[in-house]
Amino acid sequence: MIDAAFTPAAAAVADGRIPGATLGIVTTDGRRWVRVAGHAALVPKPELLTEEHWFDLASVSKVIATTTMILRLADQGRLDLDAPLATAIPDLRQYDIAGASERKLTFRDCLSHKTHLPAVEPIYTYDNDPQRLRAFVLQREWRHGPPVYSDINFILLGIAIERITGQPLGAWDLGDGLCFGPPPGAAVATEHCMWRDRVLKGEVHDENCFAMGGQTGHAGLFGTIAGVLDFAQGLLDGSGASPAMLEAIRSPQYEHRTCGWERKFAGWSGGQHCSDETIGHTGFTGTGLWVDFERGFAWTLLTNRVHPTRHKDSGIFQLRPETGDAVIAAWQAAS
């Protein structure tokens, strides 16, 4: 089954569109399959990709780390998903307490990207002190726009977690094979960063996350294929999430979004042959995780498509749905 499912990714590696790829599939009862191809790095010297390599998960951090943390805190009664962020961050827009719209945003609004906040902002260009940049995020009067998928939503959620727990995000135990960087083992190279003037390997790719200290709500998590599959299995068998958490990540909140995740919709990254009870999320570096609750399995495609540069056509936006459809076809053929 795994060989057929891996065919699109293997072809992308063979054609030179991406340096390396790892595909993993896991079932509710713990069966798993993994295939690896290509290189963890091409420059400054070639390095073959293995199952032990750590990937920069980029925005998959939003669901594995931040969403999980927020929902666990809600389970513990330490926050209310429908309460304003200002209950955890009282100094949010503190110079306009009566009028600032950011103070009215709830945890649920940010989890489901139902806010007026922009998609992204070059925060790293304003300063290089993590605490000052956090203050900048909290006091900035953000421009208004229609609801979009926004890193700012999750940066705010990360700050809220820090305030509630009194600890950095990296203090959370997310399980073996998952951690905020730098990872404890060999890392997959991402981009030659023009700002940092080096190939990034074992340090977070996202510029804003790096400038804010490497541990933020929108990025910064590293993972091995085993670590990501362990997390996915915990969702499938319920060992890693309470019933309330599972309901939150599976139930529609705003358009095709749940709390943190996306549900299947026309043209989405998981392909069109998964069940309607599938959720997923992608990361800019070339990563992604999808969980099909109806069929009882999940798959993750981890690539380094931005290595050595993001400014090329890697075909990742076609590869992801092709892989999802190949996974489902292989599963059905094996059933």
Secondary structure, 3 states (H helix, E strand, C coil): CHHHHCHHHHHHHHCCCCCEEEEEEEECCCCEEEEEEEEEECCCCCEECCCCCEEECHHHHHHHHHHHHHHHHHHCCCCCCCCEHHHCCCCCCCCCCCCCHHHHCEHHHHHCCCCCCCCCCCHHHCCCCHHHHHHHHHHCCCCCCCCCCCHHHHHHHHHHHHHHHCCCHHHCCCCCCEEECCCCCCECEEEEECCCCEEEECCCCCHHHHHCCCCCCCCCEEECHHHHHHHHHHHHHCCCCCHHHHHHHHCCCECCECCCCEECCCCCCCCCCCCCCEEEEEECCCEEEEEECCCCEEEEEEECCCCCCCCCCCCHHHHHHHHHHHHHHHHHHHC
